[in-house]
Amino acid sequence: MLGGINNELFFQGLGGFFALAIVILILKWAFPNKKDPVAKAERKALKVSLRQLRRR
């Protein structure tokens, strides 16, 4: 009986490890890196448009 419980805990921990790895990959994909040139250009364009709106 005790051996079955240990196996269940082992597999639960292993599953949690893989679930955490998948969550990390999803977050890395969802949020762009600050060094990303495309995202940097988008941020710069937003700043320029905000400045133009404030001047009006």
Predicted model as a PDB file, atoms N, CA, C, CB and O in Angstrom, pLDDT in the B-factor column:
MODEL        1                                                                  
ATOM      1  N   MET A   1       0.822  -1.193   0.000  1.00 50.00           N  
ATOM      2  CA  MET A   1       0.000   0.000   0.000  1.00 50.00           C  
ATOM      3  C   MET A   1       0.867   1.258   0.000  1.00 50.00           C  
ATOM      4  CB  MET A   1      -0.936  -0.003   1.206  1.00 50.00           C  
ATOM      5  O   MET A   1       0.580   2.202  -0.735  1.00 50.00           O  
ATOM      6  N   LEU A   2       1.911   1.283   0.804  1.00 55.00           N  
ATOM      7  CA  LEU A   2       2.753   2.465   0.887  1.00 55.00           C  
ATOM      8  C   LEU A   2       3.512   2.703  -0.424  1.00 55.00           C  
ATOM      9  CB  LEU A   2       3.737   2.327   2.050  1.00 55.00           C  
ATOM     10  O   LEU A   2       3.761   3.848  -0.802  1.00 55.00           O  
ATOM     11  N   GLY A   3       3.877   1.622  -1.112  1.00 56.00           N  
ATOM     12  CA  GLY A   3       4.602   1.769  -2.377  1.00 56.00           C  
ATOM     13  C   GLY A   3       3.759   2.456  -3.429  1.00 56.00           C  
ATOM     14  O   GLY A   3       4.279   3.235  -4.227  1.00 56.00           O  
ATOM     15  N   GLY A   4       2.465   2.180  -3.441  1.00 61.00           N  
ATOM     16  CA  GLY A   4       1.575   2.823  -4.402  1.00 61.00           C  
ATOM     17  C   GLY A   4       1.473   4.318  -4.167  1.00 61.00           C  
ATOM     18  O   GLY A   4       1.396   5.095  -5.119  1.00 61.00           O  
ATOM     19  N   ILE A   5       1.472   4.722  -2.913  1.00 68.00           N  
ATOM     20  CA  ILE A   5       1.375   6.142  -2.581  1.00 68.00           C  
ATOM     21  C   ILE A   5       2.645   6.862  -3.036  1.00 68.00           C  
ATOM     22  CB  ILE A   5       1.148   6.339  -1.055  1.00 68.00           C  
ATOM     23  O   ILE A   5       2.577   7.973  -3.563  1.00 68.00           O  
ATOM     24  N   ASN A   6       3.792   6.234  -2.833  1.00 77.00           N  
ATOM     25  CA  ASN A   6       5.044   6.861  -3.255  1.00 77.00           C  
ATOM     26  C   ASN A   6       5.079   7.039  -4.766  1.00 77.00           C  
ATOM     27  CB  ASN A   6       6.246   6.027  -2.794  1.00 77.00           C  
ATOM     28  O   ASN A   6       5.548   8.064  -5.262  1.00 77.00           O  
ATOM     29  N   ASN A   7       4.586   6.050  -5.499  1.00 84.00           N  
ATOM     30  CA  ASN A   7       4.553   6.177  -6.955  1.00 84.00           C  
ATOM     31  C   ASN A   7       3.626   7.308  -7.378  1.00 84.00           C  
ATOM     32  CB  ASN A   7       4.107   4.858  -7.600  1.00 84.00           C  
ATOM     33  O   ASN A   7       3.941   8.064  -8.298  1.00 84.00           O  
ATOM     34  N   GLU A   8       2.491   7.425  -6.712  1.00 86.00           N  
ATOM     35  CA  GLU A   8       1.550   8.487  -7.066  1.00 86.00           C  
ATOM     36  C   GLU A   8       2.164   9.864  -6.817  1.00 86.00           C  
ATOM     37  CB  GLU A   8       0.244   8.336  -6.266  1.00 86.00           C  
ATOM     38  O   GLU A   8       2.016  10.772  -7.636  1.00 86.00           O  
ATOM     39  N   LEU A   9       2.843  10.014  -5.702  1.00 87.00           N  
ATOM     40  CA  LEU A   9       3.484  11.297  -5.400  1.00 87.00           C  
ATOM     41  C   LEU A   9       4.594  11.608  -6.397  1.00 87.00           C  
ATOM     42  CB  LEU A   9       4.047  11.291  -3.976  1.00 87.00           C  
ATOM     43  O   LEU A   9       4.777  12.758  -6.797  1.00 87.00           O  
ATOM     44  N   PHE A  10       5.327  10.580  -6.790  1.00 87.00           N  
ATOM     45  CA  PHE A  10       6.396  10.775  -7.767  1.00 87.00           C  
ATOM     46  C   PHE A  10       5.829  11.260  -9.102  1.00 87.00           C  
ATOM     47  CB  PHE A  10       7.186   9.469  -7.966  1.00 87.00           C  
ATOM     48  O   PHE A  10       6.333  12.213  -9.695  1.00 87.00           O  
ATOM     49  N   PHE A  11       4.774  10.588  -9.561  1.00 90.00           N  
ATOM     50  CA  PHE A  11       4.189  10.967 -10.850  1.00 90.00           C  
ATOM     51  C   PHE A  11       3.511  12.335 -10.771  1.00 90.00           C  
ATOM     52  CB  PHE A  11       3.178   9.907 -11.308  1.00 90.00           C  
ATOM     53  O   PHE A  11       3.515  13.087 -11.745  1.00 90.00           O  
ATOM     54  N   GLN A  12       2.935  12.654  -9.625  1.00 90.00           N  
ATOM     55  CA  GLN A  12       2.322  13.968  -9.452  1.00 90.00           C  
ATOM     56  C   GLN A  12       3.396  15.059  -9.497  1.00 90.00           C  
ATOM     57  CB  GLN A  12       1.537  14.033  -8.117  1.00 90.00           C  
ATOM     58  O   GLN A  12       3.197  16.099 -10.123  1.00 90.00           O  
ATOM     59  N   GLY A  13       4.517  14.827  -8.845  1.00 89.00           N  
ATOM     60  CA  GLY A  13       5.609  15.795  -8.875  1.00 89.00           C  
ATOM     61  C   GLY A  13       6.205  15.943 -10.266  1.00 89.00           C  
ATOM     62  O   GLY A  13       6.536  17.047 -10.700  1.00 89.00           O  
ATOM     63  N   LEU A  14       6.338  14.826 -10.955  1.00 92.00           N  
ATOM     64  CA  LEU A  14       6.865  14.859 -12.317  1.00 92.00           C  
ATOM     65  C   LEU A  14       5.915  15.609 -13.246  1.00 92.00           C  
ATOM     66  CB  LEU A  14       7.101  13.432 -12.838  1.00 92.00           C  
ATOM     67  O   LEU A  14       6.346  16.387 -14.096  1.00 92.00           O  
ATOM     68  N   GLY A  15       4.627  15.367 -13.073  1.00 94.00           N  
ATOM     69  CA  GLY A  15       3.633  16.079 -13.879  1.00 94.00           C  
ATOM     70  C   GLY A  15       3.651  17.572 -13.598  1.00 94.00           C  
ATOM     71  O   GLY A  15       3.493  18.380 -14.513  1.00 94.00           O  
ATOM     72  N   GLY A  16       3.841  17.941 -12.338  1.00 94.00           N  
ATOM     73  CA  GLY A  16       3.927  19.355 -11.994  1.00 94.00           C  
ATOM     74  C   GLY A  16       5.137  20.028 -12.616  1.00 94.00           C  
ATOM     75  O   GLY A  16       5.076  21.187 -13.028  1.00 94.00           O  
ATOM     76  N   PHE A  17       6.234  19.291 -12.680  1.00 94.00           N  
ATOM     77  CA  PHE A  17       7.446  19.827 -13.313  1.00 94.00           C  
ATOM     78  C   PHE A  17       7.196  20.124 -14.786  1.00 94.00           C  
ATOM     79  CB  PHE A  17       8.620  18.839 -13.164  1.00 94.00           C  
ATOM     80  O   PHE A  17       7.570  21.188 -15.279  1.00 94.00           O  
ATOM     81  N   PHE A  18       6.563  19.181 -15.494  1.00 95.00           N  
ATOM     82  CA  PHE A  18       6.281  19.393 -16.915  1.00 95.00           C  
ATOM     83  C   PHE A  18       5.244  20.495 -17.118  1.00 95.00           C  
ATOM     84  CB  PHE A  18       5.794  18.092 -17.558  1.00 95.00           C  
ATOM     85  O   PHE A  18       5.340  21.267 -18.073  1.00 95.00           O  
ATOM     86  N   ALA A  19       4.259  20.574 -16.233  1.00 96.00           N  
ATOM     87  CA  ALA A  19       3.254  21.636 -16.342  1.00 96.00           C  
ATOM     88  C   ALA A  19       3.903  23.005 -16.162  1.00 96.00           C  
ATOM     89  CB  ALA A  19       2.133  21.435 -15.299  1.00 96.00           C  
ATOM     90  O   ALA A  19       3.570  23.948 -16.879  1.00 96.00           O  
ATOM     91  N   LEU A  20       4.820  23.118 -15.217  1.00 96.00           N  
ATOM     92  CA  LEU A  20       5.516  24.379 -14.998  1.00 96.00           C  
ATOM     93  C   LEU A  20       6.373  24.749 -16.209  1.00 96.00           C  
ATOM     94  CB  LEU A  20       6.385  24.295 -13.738  1.00 96.00           C  
ATOM     95  O   LEU A  20       6.437  25.916 -16.595  1.00 96.00           O  
ATOM     96  N   ALA A  21       7.021  23.769 -16.797  1.00 95.00           N  
ATOM     97  CA  ALA A  21       7.829  24.032 -17.996  1.00 95.00           C  
ATOM     98  C   ALA A  21       6.950  24.538 -19.136  1.00 95.00           C  
ATOM     99  CB  ALA A  21       8.586  22.757 -18.433  1.00 95.00           C  
ATOM    100  O   ALA A  21       7.351  25.442 -19.869  1.00 95.00           O  
ATOM    101  N   ILE A  22       5.773  23.975 -19.292  1.00 96.00           N  
ATOM    102  CA  ILE A  22       4.858  24.410 -20.357  1.00 96.00           C  
ATOM    103  C   ILE A  22       4.370  25.829 -20.087  1.00 96.00           C  
ATOM    104  CB  ILE A  22       3.653  23.444 -20.476  1.00 96.00           C  
ATOM    105  O   ILE A  22       4.279  26.637 -21.011  1.00 96.00           O  
ATOM    106  N   VAL A  23       4.057  26.139 -18.832  1.00 96.00           N  
ATOM    107  CA  VAL A  23       3.615  27.497 -18.481  1.00 96.00           C  
ATOM    108  C   VAL A  23       4.725  28.506 -18.772  1.00 96.00           C  
ATOM    109  CB  VAL A  23       3.200  27.572 -16.987  1.00 96.00           C  
ATOM    110  O   VAL A  23       4.452  29.597 -19.273  1.00 96.00           O  
ATOM    111  N   ILE A  24       5.955  28.158 -18.467  1.00 94.00           N  
ATOM    112  CA  ILE A  24       7.083  29.057 -18.746  1.00 94.00           C  
ATOM    113  C   ILE A  24       7.209  29.310 -20.239  1.00 94.00           C  
ATOM    114  CB  ILE A  24       8.396  28.471 -18.198  1.00 94.00           C  
ATOM    115  O   ILE A  24       7.422  30.448 -20.658  1.00 94.00           O  
ATOM    116  N   LEU A  25       7.081  28.263 -21.046  1.00 94.00           N  
ATOM    117  CA  LEU A  25       7.167  28.438 -22.499  1.00 94.00           C  
ATOM    118  C   LEU A  25       6.038  29.312 -23.029  1.00 94.00           C  
ATOM    119  CB  LEU A  25       7.141  27.083 -23.197  1.00 94.00           C  
ATOM    120  O   LEU A  25       6.261  30.141 -23.911  1.00 94.00           O  
ATOM    121  N   ILE A  26       4.836  29.139 -22.505  1.00 94.00           N  
ATOM    122  CA  ILE A  26       3.703  29.960 -22.949  1.00 94.00           C  
ATOM    123  C   ILE A  26       3.938  31.424 -22.582  1.00 94.00           C  
ATOM    124  CB  ILE A  26       2.378  29.455 -22.320  1.00 94.00           C  
ATOM    125  O   ILE A  26       3.664  32.313 -23.388  1.00 94.00           O  
ATOM    126  N   LEU A  27       4.440  31.682 -21.384  1.00 92.00           N  
ATOM    127  CA  LEU A  27       4.695  33.064 -20.975  1.00 92.00           C  
ATOM    128  C   LEU A  27       5.800  33.700 -21.803  1.00 92.00           C  
ATOM    129  CB  LEU A  27       5.061  33.118 -19.500  1.00 92.00           C  
ATOM    130  O   LEU A  27       5.721  34.880 -22.145  1.00 92.00           O  
ATOM    131  N   LYS A  28       6.832  32.923 -22.129  1.00 89.00           N  
ATOM    132  CA  LYS A  28       7.905  33.465 -22.978  1.00 89.00           C  
ATOM    133  C   LYS A  28       7.375  33.814 -24.367  1.00 89.00           C  
ATOM    134  CB  LYS A  28       9.068  32.454 -23.096  1.00 89.00           C  
ATOM    135  O   LYS A  28       7.822  34.782 -24.983  1.00 89.00           O  
ATOM    136  N   TRP A  29       6.423  33.023 -24.854  1.00 87.00           N  
ATOM    137  CA  TRP A  29       5.853  33.279 -26.168  1.00 87.00           C  
ATOM    138  C   TRP A  29       4.902  34.470 -26.121  1.00 87.00           C  
ATOM    139  CB  TRP A  29       5.125  32.036 -26.687  1.00 87.00           C  
ATOM    140  O   TRP A  29       4.857  35.260 -27.064  1.00 87.00           O  
ATOM    141  N   ALA A  30       4.143  34.608 -25.042  1.00 88.00           N  
ATOM    142  CA  ALA A  30       3.104  35.631 -24.951  1.00 88.00           C  
ATOM    143  C   ALA A  30       3.682  37.033 -24.772  1.00 88.00           C  
ATOM    144  CB  ALA A  30       2.169  35.316 -23.803  1.00 88.00           C  
ATOM    145  O   ALA A  30       3.151  37.995 -25.327  1.00 88.00           O  
ATOM    146  N   PHE A  31       4.761  37.157 -24.007  1.00 83.00           N  
ATOM    147  CA  PHE A  31       5.324  38.471 -23.725  1.00 83.00           C  
ATOM    148  C   PHE A  31       6.635  38.627 -24.478  1.00 83.00           C  
ATOM    149  CB  PHE A  31       5.537  38.670 -22.205  1.00 83.00           C  
ATOM    150  O   PHE A  31       7.561  37.841 -24.279  1.00 83.00           O  
ATOM    151  N   PRO A  32       6.726  39.640 -25.348  1.00 72.00           N  
ATOM    152  CA  PRO A  32       7.942  39.808 -26.153  1.00 72.00           C  
ATOM    153  C   PRO A  32       9.131  40.232 -25.292  1.00 72.00           C  
ATOM    154  CB  PRO A  32       7.707  40.842 -27.259  1.00 72.00           C  
ATOM    155  O   PRO A  32       8.980  40.869 -24.249  1.00 72.00           O  
ATOM    156  N   ASN A  33      10.295  39.862 -25.758  1.00 71.00           N  
ATOM    157  CA  ASN A  33      11.537  40.241 -25.106  1.00 71.00           C  
ATOM    158  C   ASN A  33      11.795  41.728 -25.354  1.00 71.00           C  
ATOM    159  CB  ASN A  33      12.722  39.374 -25.621  1.00 71.00           C  
ATOM    160  O   ASN A  33      11.455  42.230 -26.426  1.00 71.00           O  
ATOM    161  N   LYS A  34      12.378  42.435 -24.410  1.00 70.00           N  
ATOM    162  CA  LYS A  34      12.649  43.862 -24.590  1.00 70.00           C  
ATOM    163  C   LYS A  34      13.677  44.102 -25.696  1.00 70.00           C  
ATOM    164  CB  LYS A  34      13.142  44.476 -23.279  1.00 70.00           C  
ATOM    165  O   LYS A  34      13.746  45.203 -26.241  1.00 70.00           O  
ATOM    166  N   LYS A  35      14.467  43.098 -26.029  1.00 76.00           N  
ATOM    167  CA  LYS A  35      15.472  43.256 -27.077  1.00 76.00           C  
ATOM    168  C   LYS A  35      14.892  42.994 -28.463  1.00 76.00           C  
ATOM    169  CB  LYS A  35      16.644  42.322 -26.822  1.00 76.00           C  
ATOM    170  O   LYS A  35      15.600  43.121 -29.462  1.00 76.00           O  
ATOM    171  N   ASP A  36      13.618  42.631 -28.535  1.00 76.00           N  
ATOM    172  CA  ASP A  36      12.967  42.326 -29.807  1.00 76.00           C  
ATOM    173  C   ASP A  36      12.849  43.607 -30.640  1.00 76.00           C  
ATOM    174  CB  ASP A  36      11.562  41.689 -29.573  1.00 76.00           C  
ATOM    175  O   ASP A  36      12.189  44.550 -30.203  1.00 76.00           O  
ATOM    176  N   PRO A  37      13.465  43.672 -31.821  1.00 82.00           N  
ATOM    177  CA  PRO A  37      13.455  44.915 -32.598  1.00 82.00           C  
ATOM    178  C   PRO A  37      12.054  45.318 -33.068  1.00 82.00           C  
ATOM    179  CB  PRO A  37      14.364  44.771 -33.797  1.00 82.00           C  
ATOM    180  O   PRO A  37      11.757  46.509 -33.163  1.00 82.00           O  
ATOM    181  N   VAL A  38      11.201  44.352 -33.361  1.00 82.00           N  
ATOM    182  CA  VAL A  38       9.846  44.675 -33.811  1.00 82.00           C  
ATOM    183  C   VAL A  38       9.057  45.324 -32.672  1.00 82.00           C  
ATOM    184  CB  VAL A  38       9.119  43.401 -34.319  1.00 82.00           C  
ATOM    185  O   VAL A  38       8.382  46.335 -32.871  1.00 82.00           O  
ATOM    186  N   ALA A  39       9.148  44.743 -31.500  1.00 79.00           N  
ATOM    187  CA  ALA A  39       8.437  45.305 -30.347  1.00 79.00           C  
ATOM    188  C   ALA A  39       9.009  46.679 -29.987  1.00 79.00           C  
ATOM    189  CB  ALA A  39       8.528  44.349 -29.129  1.00 79.00           C  
ATOM    190  O   ALA A  39       8.273  47.577 -29.576  1.00 79.00           O  
ATOM    191  N   LYS A  40      10.319  46.833 -30.143  1.00 84.00           N  
ATOM    192  CA  LYS A  40      10.955  48.116 -29.841  1.00 84.00           C  
ATOM    193  C   LYS A  40      10.437  49.197 -30.791  1.00 84.00           C  
ATOM    194  CB  LYS A  40      12.498  47.999 -29.945  1.00 84.00           C  
ATOM    195  O   LYS A  40      10.180  50.325 -30.369  1.00 84.00           O  
ATOM    196  N   ALA A  41      10.284  48.857 -32.063  1.00 88.00           N  
ATOM    197  CA  ALA A  41       9.774  49.818 -33.044  1.00 88.00           C  
ATOM    198  C   ALA A  41       8.315  50.168 -32.744  1.00 88.00           C  
ATOM    199  CB  ALA A  41       9.906  49.251 -34.475  1.00 88.00           C  
ATOM    200  O   ALA A  41       7.911  51.320 -32.899  1.00 88.00           O  
ATOM    201  N   GLU A  42       7.529  49.187 -32.319  1.00 88.00           N  
ATOM    202  CA  GLU A  42       6.134  49.457 -31.970  1.00 88.00           C  
ATOM    203  C   GLU A  42       6.042  50.399 -30.773  1.00 88.00           C  
ATOM    204  CB  GLU A  42       5.395  48.147 -31.667  1.00 88.00           C  
ATOM    205  O   GLU A  42       5.223  51.318 -30.768  1.00 88.00           O  
ATOM    206  N   ARG A  43       6.880  50.175 -29.759  1.00 88.00           N  
ATOM    207  CA  ARG A  43       6.881  51.053 -28.586  1.00 88.00           C  
ATOM    208  C   ARG A  43       7.272  52.476 -28.972  1.00 88.00           C  
ATOM    209  CB  ARG A  43       7.840  50.514 -27.513  1.00 88.00           C  
ATOM    210  O   ARG A  43       6.692  53.440 -28.472  1.00 88.00           O  
ATOM    211  N   LYS A  44       8.262  52.607 -29.867  1.00 91.00           N  
ATOM    212  CA  LYS A  44       8.706  53.920 -30.302  1.00 91.00           C  
ATOM    213  C   LYS A  44       7.595  54.639 -31.063  1.00 91.00           C  
ATOM    214  CB  LYS A  44       9.959  53.799 -31.172  1.00 91.00           C  
ATOM    215  O   LYS A  44       7.384  55.838 -30.880  1.00 91.00           O  
ATOM    216  N   ALA A  45       6.884  53.897 -31.920  1.00 93.00           N  
ATOM    217  CA  ALA A  45       5.781  54.501 -32.668  1.00 93.00           C  
ATOM    218  C   ALA A  45       4.660  54.942 -31.726  1.00 93.00           C  
ATOM    219  CB  ALA A  45       5.236  53.511 -33.712  1.00 93.00           C  
ATOM    220  O   ALA A  45       4.047  55.988 -31.940  1.00 93.00           O  
ATOM    221  N   LEU A  46       4.395  54.162 -30.701  1.00 93.00           N  
ATOM    222  CA  LEU A  46       3.369  54.547 -29.728  1.00 93.00           C  
ATOM    223  C   LEU A  46       3.768  55.822 -28.990  1.00 93.00           C  
ATOM    224  CB  LEU A  46       3.128  53.409 -28.722  1.00 93.00           C  
ATOM    225  O   LEU A  46       2.933  56.697 -28.765  1.00 93.00           O  
ATOM    226  N   LYS A  47       5.031  55.927 -28.617  1.00 93.00           N  
ATOM    227  CA  LYS A  47       5.496  57.122 -27.916  1.00 93.00           C  
ATOM    228  C   LYS A  47       5.359  58.357 -28.796  1.00 93.00           C  
ATOM    229  CB  LYS A  47       6.952  56.951 -27.473  1.00 93.00           C  
ATOM    230  O   LYS A  47       4.964  59.422 -28.321  1.00 93.00           O  
ATOM    231  N   VAL A  48       5.689  58.214 -30.092  1.00 92.00           N  
ATOM    232  CA  VAL A  48       5.592  59.344 -31.018  1.00 92.00           C  
ATOM    233  C   VAL A  48       4.135  59.772 -31.163  1.00 92.00           C  
ATOM    234  CB  VAL A  48       6.189  58.978 -32.401  1.00 92.00           C  
ATOM    235  O   VAL A  48       3.830  60.964 -31.149  1.00 92.00           O  
ATOM    236  N   SER A  49       3.245  58.807 -31.302  1.00 92.00           N  
ATOM    237  CA  SER A  49       1.830  59.154 -31.467  1.00 92.00           C  
ATOM    238  C   SER A  49       1.266  59.785 -30.189  1.00 92.00           C  
ATOM    239  CB  SER A  49       1.012  57.903 -31.846  1.00 92.00           C  
ATOM    240  O   SER A  49       0.427  60.682 -30.263  1.00 92.00           O  
ATOM    241  N   LEU A  50       1.717  59.328 -29.032  1.00 92.00           N  
ATOM    242  CA  LEU A  50       1.268  59.943 -27.782  1.00 92.00           C  
ATOM    243  C   LEU A  50       1.752  61.388 -27.677  1.00 92.00           C  
ATOM    244  CB  LEU A  50       1.766  59.132 -26.578  1.00 92.00           C  
ATOM    245  O   LEU A  50       1.010  62.261 -27.226  1.00 92.00           O  
ATOM    246  N   ARG A  51       2.993  61.641 -28.092  1.00 91.00           N  
ATOM    247  CA  ARG A  51       3.503  63.014 -28.067  1.00 91.00           C  
ATOM    248  C   ARG A  51       2.671  63.924 -28.976  1.00 91.00           C  
ATOM    249  CB  ARG A  51       4.983  63.043 -28.498  1.00 91.00           C  
ATOM    250  O   ARG A  51       2.358  65.057 -28.609  1.00 91.00           O  
ATOM    251  N   GLN A  52       2.314  63.419 -30.166  1.00 90.00           N  
ATOM    252  CA  GLN A  52       1.511  64.200 -31.095  1.00 90.00           C  
ATOM    253  C   GLN A  52       0.131  64.484 -30.511  1.00 90.00           C  
ATOM    254  CB  GLN A  52       1.381  63.469 -32.432  1.00 90.00           C  
ATOM    255  O   GLN A  52      -0.391  65.587 -30.674  1.00 90.00           O  
ATOM    256  N   LEU A  53      -0.462  63.513 -29.838  1.00 88.00           N  
ATOM    257  CA  LEU A  53      -1.775  63.719 -29.238  1.00 88.00           C  
ATOM    258  C   LEU A  53      -1.718  64.733 -28.097  1.00 88.00           C  
ATOM    259  CB  LEU A  53      -2.335  62.395 -28.732  1.00 88.00           C  
ATOM    260  O   LEU A  53      -2.654  65.512 -27.920  1.00 88.00           O  
ATOM    261  N   ARG A  54      -0.650  64.735 -27.332  1.00 88.00           N  
ATOM    262  CA  ARG A  54      -0.514  65.684 -26.228  1.00 88.00           C  
ATOM    263  C   ARG A  54      -0.311  67.103 -26.717  1.00 88.00           C  
ATOM    264  CB  ARG A  54       0.638  65.286 -25.337  1.00 88.00           C  
ATOM    265  O   ARG A  54      -0.708  68.052 -26.042  1.00 88.00           O  
ATOM    266  N   ARG A  55       0.299  67.264 -27.875  1.00 84.00           N  
ATOM    267  CA  ARG A  55       0.551  68.605 -28.424  1.00 84.00           C  
ATOM    268  C   ARG A  55      -0.739  69.274 -28.881  1.00 84.00           C  
ATOM    269  CB  ARG A  55       1.535  68.526 -29.597  1.00 84.00           C  
ATOM    270  O   ARG A  55      -0.820  70.502 -28.912  1.00 84.00           O  
ATOM    271  N   ARG A  56      -1.738  68.491 -29.231  1.00 73.00           N  
ATOM    272  CA  ARG A  56      -2.987  69.061 -29.747  1.00 73.00           C  
ATOM    273  C   ARG A  56      -3.801  69.693 -28.675  1.00 73.00           C  
ATOM    274  CB  ARG A  56      -3.803  68.017 -30.430  1.00 73.00           C  
ATOM    275  O   ARG A  56      -4.881  70.217 -28.947  1.00 73.00           O  
TER     276      ARG A  56                                                      
ENDMDL                                                                          
END                                                                             
